[in-house]
Amino acid sequence: MKEVVRYMATHQQAAVYFFVADQSPGDAHSGRWFPFLGQETLFLNGAEQLAKKYQLPVWVQTIRRKEGSAYEVSFTELPEEAITATYVEHLEADIQREPESWLWSHKRWKHKNQQNH
């Protein structure tokens, strides 16, 4: 992540950045807590911080399975004032719509919000 920040600071030309956001933060101090699938869940918010710092728009990508091996990809722009919160809402809606498409094997809930316990 530090390399990305350094790169963005030194390369001001037009570019598109893709961030894989469905990851659990490395520790409980490197993200923000949001209600997600019925429990408090820690999410990375670095993309939101970078977008605000460099005044960049952010889109969330949604992939929906159609028939057979066909997929539909769509992009939705996220509001500048609530990038991470809106991403979390989109992710939860996608999972509820197609739970079989979400990878359940990762450790999304390995952190516990100590402020609420």
PEJO-V51084 format. One line per field, one symbol per residue. phi: phi as a letter, one per 40 degrees, with the letter a starting at -180 (. if undefined). A space follows every 50 residues. Layout:
BEGIN
phi=???
END
This chain:
BEGIN
phi=.ccccccccbbccdabbbbcccbcdcacbbabcacafgacbcbcbccccc cccbfbcbbbcbbbcbcfbcbbbbbbcccdcaccccddcccccccccbcc cccccccdbcbbcccbb
END
